[in-house]
Each structure stands twice: as C-alpha cells, then as structure tokens.
Amino acid sequence: MNEASPTAVAAGTRTDVERWFLRRGVPQLIDGYSSEPRMDSRAAPLIVAWLAVGSVLFWATSPAWHPALNALAAFANLMWVLVALAAARWIRGRPVRVRGETIDPVDIVLLGFLPTVATGIIAGSSFEFVIAGLNSLLGIGAIYLVIGFGLIEIAAWGARRLMSQLTEVIGLVGRTLPILLILVVFLLFAAELWEAARELRPIELAAVIGLLVVVAGVLIVTNLRAELHRMEAATEEAATGADAEGTPAVALARGLGGPMPHAPALTWIERVNLHALALISQLIQSVFVALVVMAFLVAFGLIALPVGVQESWMGAPATQLATFELLGETRELSGELVTVAAVLAGIVGLYFTGLALTDGAYRDQHFSRIVAEIGEILAVRRVYLAAIAEETPRTSEPTMATGTDPQASAQ
C-alpha cells in the first residue's frame, strides 16, 4: 500500500484548516484570501447575477410594457453590457475574457454604469442614468463586502450556533421574561407611545430599530476589544495546543519541525472579521429574544387591547392589517400594535445584549462562549501561520496546492 507523501499530507491538512476557517466565518485568516485575483474570481458570478436581477427589476424594464417585451429588453441589456465591456477591455489592451483576470477599477465603473444606460434611455433623463449607475455600483460594493468579510459564512455559523443552543436561549428568556414584562406591559398601556406609533412612518421605525442595533453593536465590539488583546498576548505554545485541540490544526502542528513561533499581530481586516463574527453571533441571539417578546406583545395586545381602546389613545382610526375571530369576538390586528410591539421588543433585545455581556451568570452561558471560540480560532491561526512559514518553497497561492478552492469545498 502506497503511503501519501508528507508534502501531500501537509497540503491536504492545510486545506482542511482553511475550510475550517471558512465554516467559522473567518475567511480573512486564510493566507492570500484578500488577494485581488481571488476576490475577483469569487465576486464575478455574484456580479453577473446582480446585473441580471437589476436589468429585470430596475434598469431595462418598464411597468407599462408587456412581460415578453420586458424579458427581451432585460436580455438585450445583458448582451449590451457583455459586448461593451469586452470592447472596452480590448481597447485598453486587456484580455477580452474576464474569467481568470483581475477586475480593475475601470471595469468596476463600467459594470456599474453600462447596464443603467437603458434606464436613461427609458426615462429620457441623464439624471436617472447617474442615480441608477450609483445604485448599481453600491450593489457591486456590497458583493465585495459580503465576500471579503465572509458575512454569509458568519451568518450561517451564528444560525447553527443558535440552533445548537436554542434550549439554553429559551431557558434564559424564560428566566428574564417575567422581569422584562413588568416593564414592557406597563409601557404597552402608555397612550403617548400609541400616539407616537400612529405618526411613525415605516422608514422611521426602521431607523429606531437600527439605532438600537447600533448601540448593541457598540456594546459587543467594546467588550470584545479587550478580550481580543488579552487573547493575542496569550501566545504560549502549551496554551495554543490546548485551544487548538479537536481542530484540523492538530495534525498540522505535528508536522512542525521546531518550536512554534509567535503569530504576527492581527491585521486590521482580520480584526474586523473577528469583530463581525462576535457581533453577528450575539445579535442573532438578541434578535431571536426580541422576536419572541414581540410575538408575545402582539398576542397580548390582540386579547387585552381592542381596536377601540387603541383608537381612543391615538385619537385617530387604527391602520387595519388583518381581521379574525378570537375568543368569540372579532379582533383586528393594527399596524400601530405591531409598531409598538416592535419598539418595545427592540428595547428588550438591547437589554438582553447588555445582560449577556455584563451579568456574570448570563455572560458565562453566551458571550464567554463566543470569546472562547475566538480563542480557538486564534490558536489555529498560530499553527496555520507557523506551517506556512516552514514551507519551502512557499507557494504564491497556498490554497491551490491541492487544486481545490477551500470556499468551494466548504459549500
């Protein structure tokens, strides 16, 4: 039986570590992940999808046209973008095919504005063309942001973590909910809150909820920063080995020829990736708690607060969303009830975030686990970088050593 060569084993183990980084939502810790060619190769399919969706929904169609004409116009718009982009690259002396090539800033600008030429023609306005082009560029920028920081992987990791700890989170909600309800139920009967809800537009409600999310995010990042500095300082080899136990880095560490060197300091983009990991993970839990509270408040309001009572507090007719029979009476779900419940639930979610970060009992069950997982990630990173430093010769694209892109393999 033939044995695998040490080089092949090391390459395979290293790819396993990189897949592990991806599954944990920290792709920026992979060596060379942020290189322009690799970012462009991952972004290209999503950019094509964005241009196709944008052509159908926004740029090349009109509500007054027949669906068949809209479909033809969207297809023609995509063909125009491909031909015009290829011509521009040929004029600039670059390969016509984008695949395998970098997408430079000029290409990005062309990809942003070429599909919106149709918007200017349809609307007969250069201003509409510019605005649509800027929106198109914003979408492309969002694609690079999502890919660069692994936001999809972080969200998937956070959702898996929430599902694995769902029983504990529900238990925590059960312990804290009675105390919280003393506050929120009294606020539910505040006439001033209903008056404000009557005047609150959807965009203003979104801004209120967004402000609460920003405050919660600041609390999470502030608490994590000190922990991150502490974990970076703890670089003893024994501690690294213990933290990396049970990960693919264990096999990688066995191949190291000498003592493990200290890992280089985290780059700014690696720090942002780790902060985003903790932020999204904790926010998923807080949003779950807020949704549970919101559902309770809506159900409570439907039973205890008839629409007539709501209208007497608001001094105006309620916005009817749904009507149904409940407990032998006709009940109406009003937009104002949903608004009041959403605002109070957002406040509860913010309170839960602070509780998970500062209260000793709750911190051990939630935020401390996130910190421990980041410590594990840093330990794996130290072993991973030590293995890269020992490679001779070092390859320019290490994750391609086995002919496999770890992101594709992780999916």
Backbone hydrogen bonds, N-H to C=O, Kabsch-Sander energy under -0.5 kcal/mol:
donor,donor_aa,acceptor,acceptor_aa,energy
9,V,5,S,-2.5
10,A,6,P,-2.8
11,A,7,T,-2.6
12,G,8,A,-2.7
13,T,9,V,-2.7
14,R,10,A,-2.5
15,T,11,A,-2.1
16,D,12,G,-1.9
17,V,13,T,-2.1
18,E,14,R,-2.1
19,R,15,T,-2.5
20,W,16,D,-2.1
21,F,17,V,-2.3
22,L,18,E,-2.0
23,R,19,R,-2.5
24,R,20,W,-1.6
25,G,22,L,-1.5
26,V,21,F,-2.5
29,L,26,V,-1.6
30,I,27,P,-2.0
33,Y,30,I,-2.0
35,S,32,G,-1.4
39,M,35,S,-2.4
40,D,36,E,-2.7
41,S,37,P,-2.2
42,R,38,R,-1.7
43,A,39,M,-2.1
44,A,40,D,-2.4
46,L,42,R,-0.6
47,I,43,A,-2.5
48,V,44,A,-2.3
49,A,45,P,-2.2
50,W,46,L,-2.5
51,L,47,I,-2.6
52,A,48,V,-2.3
53,V,49,A,-2.7
54,G,50,W,-2.8
55,S,51,L,-2.2
56,V,52,A,-1.8
57,L,53,V,-2.8
58,F,54,G,-2.6
59,W,54,G,-2.4
60,A,55,S,-1.4
65,W,62,S,-1.6
70,N,66,H,-2.3
71,A,67,P,-2.5
72,L,68,A,-2.2
73,A,69,L,-2.5
74,A,70,N,-2.5
75,F,71,A,-2.1
76,A,72,L,-2.6
77,N,73,A,-2.0
78,L,74,A,-1.9
79,M,75,F,-2.3
80,W,76,A,-2.3
81,V,77,N,-2.1
82,L,78,L,-2.4
83,V,79,M,-2.6
84,A,80,W,-2.7
85,L,81,V,-2.5
86,A,82,L,-2.2
87,A,83,V,-2.4
88,A,84,A,-2.3
89,R,85,L,-2.3
90,W,86,A,-2.1
91,I,87,A,-2.5
92,R,88,A,-1.7
93,G,90,W,-1.4
94,R,89,R,-3.2
101,E,98,V,-2.6
104,D,102,T,-0.7
108,I,104,D,-2.0
109,V,105,P,-2.4
110,L,106,V,-2.5
111,L,107,D,-2.9
112,G,108,I,-1.7
113,F,109,V,-2.2
114,L,110,L,-2.9
116,T,113,F,-0.6
117,V,114,L,-1.4
120,G,116,T,-1.6
121,I,117,V,-2.0
122,I,118,A,-2.9
123,A,119,T,-2.8
124,G,120,G,-1.3
125,S,120,G,-1.2
129,F,125,S,-1.3
130,V,126,S,-2.2
131,I,127,F,-2.5
132,A,128,E,-2.5
133,G,129,F,-2.2
134,L,130,V,-2.4
135,N,131,I,-2.1
136,S,132,A,-2.3
137,L,133,G,-2.4
138,L,134,L,-2.2
139,G,135,N,-1.9
140,I,136,S,-1.9
141,G,137,L,-2.7
142,A,138,L,-2.2
143,I,139,G,-1.7
144,Y,140,I,-2.0
145,L,141,G,-2.1
146,V,142,A,-2.6
147,I,143,I,-2.5
148,G,144,Y,-2.9
149,F,145,L,-2.0
150,G,147,I,-0.8
151,L,146,V,-1.8
154,I,150,G,-2.7
155,A,151,L,-2.5
156,A,152,I,-2.4
157,W,153,E,-2.6
158,G,154,I,-2.9
159,A,155,A,-2.4
160,R,156,A,-2.4
161,R,157,W,-2.4
162,L,158,G,-2.4
163,M,159,A,-2.4
164,S,160,R,-2.2
165,Q,161,R,-1.3
166,L,163,M,-1.0
169,V,165,Q,-2.6
170,I,166,L,-2.7
171,G,167,T,-2.2
172,L,168,E,-2.4
173,V,169,V,-2.7
174,G,170,I,-2.5
175,R,171,G,-1.7
176,T,172,L,-2.3
177,L,173,V,-2.9
180,L,176,T,-2.3
181,L,177,L,-2.9
182,I,178,P,-1.1
183,L,179,I,-0.8
183,L,180,L,-0.6
184,V,180,L,-2.6
185,V,181,L,-2.5
186,F,182,I,-0.8
187,L,183,L,-1.9
188,L,184,V,-1.7
189,F,185,V,-0.7
189,F,186,F,-1.0
190,A,187,L,-1.8
191,A,189,F,-0.7
193,L,190,A,-0.6
194,W,190,A,-1.2
195,E,191,A,-2.2
196,A,192,E,-2.3
197,A,193,L,-2.2
198,R,194,W,-1.9
199,E,195,E,-1.2
200,L,196,A,-1.1
201,R,199,E,-0.5
205,L,201,R,-2.6
206,A,202,P,-2.5
207,A,203,I,-1.7
208,V,204,E,-2.1
209,I,205,L,-2.5
210,G,206,A,-2.6
211,L,207,A,-2.2
212,L,208,V,-1.9
213,V,209,I,-2.1
214,V,210,G,-2.3
215,V,211,L,-2.2
216,A,212,L,-2.3
217,G,213,V,-2.6
218,V,214,V,-2.4
219,L,215,V,-2.0
220,I,216,A,-2.2
221,V,217,G,-2.7
222,T,218,V,-2.4
223,N,219,L,-2.0
224,L,220,I,-2.2
225,R,221,V,-2.1
226,A,222,T,-0.9
227,E,223,N,-1.1
228,L,224,L,-2.8
229,H,225,R,-2.1
230,R,226,A,-2.0
231,M,227,E,-2.5
232,E,228,L,-2.3
233,A,229,H,-1.8
234,A,230,R,-1.3
235,T,233,A,-1.6
240,T,236,E,-2.3
241,G,237,E,-2.4
242,A,238,A,-2.1
243,D,239,A,-2.5
244,A,240,T,-2.1
245,E,242,A,-0.9
247,T,244,A,-1.6
250,V,247,T,-1.7
252,L,248,P,-1.2
253,A,249,A,-2.5
254,R,250,V,-1.3
255,G,251,A,-0.6
255,G,252,L,-0.8
256,L,253,A,-1.4
271,R,267,T,-2.3
272,V,268,W,-2.3
273,N,269,I,-1.9
274,L,270,E,-2.2
275,H,271,R,-2.8
276,A,272,V,-2.7
277,L,273,N,-1.9
278,A,274,L,-2.1
279,L,275,H,-2.8
280,I,276,A,-2.7
281,S,277,L,-2.0
282,Q,278,A,-2.4
283,L,279,L,-2.5
284,I,280,I,-2.2
285,Q,281,S,-1.3
286,S,282,Q,-2.3
287,V,283,L,-3.1
288,F,284,I,-1.9
289,V,285,Q,-2.2
290,A,286,S,-2.5
291,L,287,V,-2.5
292,V,288,F,-2.0
293,V,289,V,-2.3
294,M,290,A,-2.7
295,A,291,L,-2.5
296,F,292,V,-2.0
297,L,293,V,-2.6
298,V,294,M,-2.5
299,A,295,A,-2.2
300,F,296,F,-2.9
301,G,297,L,-2.7
302,L,298,V,-2.3
303,I,299,A,-1.4
304,A,300,F,-3.1
305,L,301,G,-2.2
309,V,306,P,-0.7
310,Q,306,P,-1.9
311,E,307,V,-2.7
312,S,308,G,-1.7
313,W,309,V,-1.7
314,M,310,Q,-2.2
315,G,311,E,-2.5
316,A,311,E,-0.8
320,Q,318,A,-0.9
321,L,333,L,-3.0
322,A,333,L,-1.3
324,F,331,R,-2.4
326,L,329,E,-3.2
329,E,326,L,-1.4
331,R,324,F,-3.6
333,L,322,A,-2.9
334,S,332,E,-0.7
335,G,319,T,-3.0
338,V,334,S,-1.7
339,T,335,G,-2.2
340,V,336,E,-2.8
341,A,337,L,-2.5
342,A,338,V,-2.4
343,V,339,T,-2.3
344,L,340,V,-2.4
345,A,341,A,-2.4
346,G,342,A,-2.2
347,I,343,V,-1.9
348,V,344,L,-2.1
349,G,345,A,-2.7
350,L,346,G,-2.1
351,Y,347,I,-2.3
352,F,348,V,-2.7
353,T,349,G,-2.0
354,G,350,L,-2.2
355,L,351,Y,-2.3
356,A,352,F,-2.7
357,L,353,T,-1.3
358,T,354,G,-2.1
359,D,355,L,-1.6
363,R,359,D,-3.0
364,D,360,G,-1.9
365,Q,361,A,-0.9
366,H,362,Y,-1.3
367,F,356,A,-0.6
368,S,363,R,-3.0
369,R,366,H,-0.9
370,I,366,H,-1.4
371,V,367,F,-2.4
372,A,368,S,-2.3
373,E,369,R,-2.2
374,I,370,I,-2.0
375,G,371,V,-2.2
376,E,372,A,-1.9
377,I,373,E,-2.0
378,L,374,I,-2.4
379,A,375,G,-1.9
380,V,376,E,-2.3
381,R,377,I,-2.3
382,R,378,L,-1.9
383,V,379,A,-1.8
384,Y,380,V,-2.7
385,L,381,R,-2.7
386,A,382,R,-1.9
387,A,383,V,-2.2
388,I,384,Y,-1.9
389,A,385,L,-2.3
390,E,386,A,-1.2
391,E,387,A,-0.7
391,E,388,I,-1.0
400,M,397,E,-1.8
401,A,398,P,-1.8
403,G,400,M,-1.4
404,T,399,T,-0.6
409,S,405,D,-2.2
410,A,406,P,-1.9
411,Q,407,Q,-0.8
411,Q,408,A,-0.5
